[in-house]
Amino acid sequence: MIVPVADRHIDYAKQVAEDLRTAGARVKVEERSESVGKKIRAAELGRYPFMLVVGDREVEAGEVAVRSHDEGELGSMTSEKFCMLLGT
């Protein structure tokens, strides 16, 4: 699940989603116009194995902030590095 912090980050989230799909991952972008807290909570309740949060910092750096359902916060990394983490 990719969670954009604000509506202006949706395009970047879709770009990351396409990169991950190309690498063989199943990805969903949370596009609802709700607070980031509600989006994160919905992703946690959805029991997605990974949540990628994208905001201004991540867009500028070309990275994603990764949270694992099992391990918690994993930090920021490029989508390529995340694919390596997944083994895809």
C-alpha positions as CSV (number, residue, x, y, z in Angstrom):
1,M,0.0,0.0,0.0
2,I,1.4,3.4,-1.0
3,V,0.1,6.3,1.2
4,P,0.6,9.8,-0.2
5,V,0.7,12.4,2.6
6,A,-1.3,14.9,0.5
7,D,-3.1,15.0,-2.8
8,R,-0.1,16.7,-4.4
9,H,1.9,13.5,-3.8
10,I,-0.5,11.2,-5.6
11,D,1.3,11.5,-9.0
12,Y,4.6,10.5,-7.4
13,A,2.9,7.6,-5.6
14,K,1.5,6.3,-8.9
15,Q,5.0,6.6,-10.5
16,V,6.4,4.5,-7.6
17,A,3.5,2.0,-7.9
18,E,4.2,1.6,-11.6
19,D,7.9,1.0,-10.9
20,L,7.0,-1.7,-8.3
21,R,4.5,-3.3,-10.6
22,T,7.2,-3.6,-13.3
23,A,9.4,-5.3,-10.8
24,G,6.6,-7.8,-10.1
25,A,5.1,-6.5,-6.9
26,R,1.3,-6.1,-6.1
27,V,0.7,-2.5,-5.3
28,K,-2.3,-0.2,-4.3
29,V,-2.2,3.6,-4.0
30,E,-4.4,5.1,-1.3
31,E,-6.0,8.0,-3.2
32,R,-8.8,9.1,-0.8
33,S,-8.7,12.7,0.3
34,E,-8.5,12.0,4.0
35,S,-5.9,12.9,6.7
36,V,-2.6,10.9,6.5
37,G,-3.4,9.5,9.9
38,K,-6.7,8.0,8.6
39,K,-4.9,6.6,5.5
40,I,-2.2,5.0,7.6
41,R,-4.7,3.5,10.0
42,A,-6.7,2.1,7.2
43,A,-3.5,0.5,5.7
44,E,-2.7,-1.0,9.1
45,L,-6.2,-2.4,9.5
46,G,-5.9,-3.8,6.0
47,R,-2.9,-5.8,7.2
48,Y,-0.8,-4.9,4.2
49,P,2.7,-6.4,4.7
50,F,4.3,-3.1,3.7
51,M,3.2,0.5,3.7
52,L,5.1,3.1,1.7
53,V,4.5,6.7,2.8
54,V,5.4,9.5,0.4
55,G,5.5,13.2,1.2
56,D,7.5,16.3,0.3
57,R,10.8,14.8,1.6
58,E,10.4,11.6,-0.2
59,V,9.5,13.3,-3.5
60,E,12.6,15.5,-3.3
61,A,14.9,12.6,-2.5
62,G,13.2,10.2,-4.9
63,E,12.6,7.7,-2.1
64,V,9.8,6.2,0.0
65,A,9.4,5.8,3.7
66,V,8.9,2.1,4.4
67,R,6.9,0.6,7.3
68,S,6.6,-3.2,7.7
69,H,3.5,-4.7,9.3
70,D,5.8,-7.1,11.3
71,E,8.9,-5.0,11.9
72,G,7.6,-1.4,12.1
73,E,9.6,1.6,10.6
74,L,12.3,0.5,8.2
75,G,13.4,4.1,7.1
76,S,13.6,5.8,3.7
77,M,14.9,4.1,0.6
78,T,14.6,4.2,-3.1
79,S,12.0,2.0,-4.8
80,E,14.8,-0.1,-6.3
81,K,16.2,-0.8,-2.9
82,F,12.7,-1.7,-1.6
83,C,12.4,-4.2,-4.5
84,M,15.6,-5.8,-3.4
85,L,14.3,-6.0,0.1
86,L,11.2,-7.8,-1.3
87,G,13.4,-10.0,-3.4
88,T,11.6,-9.1,-6.7
